[in-house]
Amino acid sequence: MTAVDTPAPRTDPVAPHAAVAHEEPPPRRRPGSRLQRALVTAALVLLTVVFVYPFVWLVSASFKPRGEVFDNRLIPRTFTLDNYVEVWNEPIGQWLVNTALVTVLATVTVTLSSALVAWGFSYFRFRGRGVLFGVVLATMMLPGAVTMIPTYLIWDALGQVGTLTPLWAGNLFGSAFYIFLLRQFFLGLPRDVFEAATLDGANNWQVFWHIGLPLTKPALVVVALFEFQAAWTDLMRPLIYLRDTADFTVPRGLKSMLDQFGFGGEWHWEIVITASVIATVPMIVLFFLGQRHFVRGIATTGNKG
Amino acid sequence: MSTAALTPFRRTPSSRGGAERRDRRAALLFISPWIVGFLLFTAYPVLYTGYLSLTDYDVINDPSFVGTANFEELLQDPKVSLALRNTFVFVLFSVPAQAVVSLGLALLLNAAGRASGFFRTAFFLPKMTPPVAIGILLLLLFNGQSGLINEALGLVGIDGPSWTTDPTWVKPGLAMMSLWTVGGSVIILLAALRNVPEELYDAARCDGAGWWRRTWHVTLPMISGALFFVVIVDTIAGFQSFTEAYTAFFGSGNTTYGNDAALFYSIYLFQQAFEFLHMGYAAALAWVLFLIIMVVTFVQVRVSKRLVYLEGEQR
């Protein structure tokens, strides 16, 4: 964690936006024989099949009638939409609404609060800044299990167990990892823009809201996508906090469907499979929409390690 | 835009004192959400977990102080030693496997040139699958009778085991499934590979080094920092593995499966806290987990000091 205080690397000192864009260097074309390149491509194609096949299998199985789910054919012998009709016998629509609500609230609150805190740590100089930020970093390394039980008791005392609130409201206070990430981006921003705005009479809040935040859009997208994925796929907190089937999120509902239709003696795996597809597709769609930012952002955080 | 933009945080010395006082107030205002959250959801819970670990607490009745009884019980609990063993075995197999596979994929992507974007997306896609769905996929793909994995093994004449029911094969199955989500590490390592200066390879080529020697003597030392980061993160996550194994082998209605072979430490902790309501005991388990993660991370950091190349040092 020695890189903490160095500003984010800048690739192009002229264009201010490059400070936050973190373009990857273009792939190099190394001299290599045609045979070598062919071998590399062949290996990559083969591995792509291995990585993508489970998806294709899952989607394909969701269109198969009950008896044929496990025949491992890529193209269903009998194509049916029955599973997609039957899956609605479960409150999956309600689960999707709940998950969407939690995910949107979690994403919006954590992005804004983390940006606010990151700005406080990067724009201003004050005594104790280093120590306080060290505490932020230290909390990143604390396993969730250590705070899990008291956090549950807090939400219980507030009467929020059994509601969706505990799944997102903690995000109002920012998240250490995102604060760290955004601070790195803020440190790479050109400071004289802010100073010019201050001279023009803008106050601290205006500088943050009208100038700092818009310049940080690429980083905000990364944080939002990370949190969207985390909130959409979380199982443990819904297991702890949700009681009624109607309040479930999609992962929690999917688990209960597995317990009922997979293990519970009813053996309707086609329903479990179809629900798995429904749980996964929104994430995949989101990934394709934001993948450039997402991949770049992950690469950037990796460099910071 | 002037080049002065490159030096943030430089202030004129004369205005420093007053500016710092004003800055402090404004900064604390901006930071206040985190301070409130830290006190309420980190500092207080950490202390309270410490207190709870010394009590018997079932949520309904008030905690009653029992001293170190929870820790003594924990040392003798056969389920704890089983869960610890399972977790260590899983980490020991899955973390190196993930490192090797993600490194291999990153090296291939780096050699692929222009098409690497497409393949990179393909490798990253599984990372978008909810862990619950991955747990379900595990049950289906590694199914002993009709699973895809055994069918593929059958093609090369191998009679695959009952991955999901045979206690010997449950953890290898989980470890193999974890390889499906190495996409994040691949992207981190790929970014590191792209940052290795081309001159180093040219110099190595001049010295007559082949691909293997270049990789071993140039590439690996140059990306050792990123590789170390990936290993540490995977290890910490490995010790906290929960969702995939819990989905596939625990929960209501599922008692016929090889539960014990998949009983990870986090799962046992979760059961104690929220299924059996042994909150005091679970708090003690949480402290032990924290201790283990700290010790293992510390050892990894110490070992890495010898292995990780740092910029500025002589190779």
Interface residues (C-beta under 8 A of the other chain):
Chain A: P7 R10 P13 V14 A15 P16 E24 P25 P27 R28 R29 R30 G32 Q36 R37 V40 T41 A43 L44 L47 T48 F51 V52 Y53 P54 F55 W57 L58 A61 F70 D71 N72 S113 L116 V117 W119 G120 F121 Y123 F124 R125 F126 R127 R129 L132 V135 V136 T139 M141 L142 P143 G144 A145 V146 T147 M148 I149 P150 T151 Y152 L153 I154 D156 G170 L172 F173 G174 I179 L187 L189 P190 R191 D192 V193 N204 F208 Q229 W232 T233 L235 M236 L239 I240 V250 P251 L254 K255 L258 D259 Q260 G262 F263 G264 G265 W269 V272 I273 S276 A279 T280 M283 I284 L286 F287 Q291 V295 I298 A299 T300 T301 G302 N303 G305
Chain B: M1 S2 T3 A4 A5 L6 T7 P8 F9 R11 A19 E20 D23 R24 A26 A27 L28 L29 F30 I31 P33 W34 V36 G37 F38 L40 F41 T42 Y44 P45 V46 Y48 T49 L52 V59 L105 L108 L109 N110 A111 A112 G113 R114 A115 S116 F119 R120 T121 A122 F123 F124 L125 P126 M128 T129 P130 P131 V132 A133 G135 I136 L137 L139 L140 L141 N143 S146 L148 E151 W180 G183 G184 I187 I188 L189 L190 A191 A192 R194 N195 E198 Y201 G225 A226 F228 F229 V230 I232 V233 I236 F239 Q240 F242 T243 Y246 T247 G251 S252 G253 N254 T256 Y257 S266 L269 F270 A273 F274 M279 A282 A283 L285 A286 W287 L289 F290 I293 T297
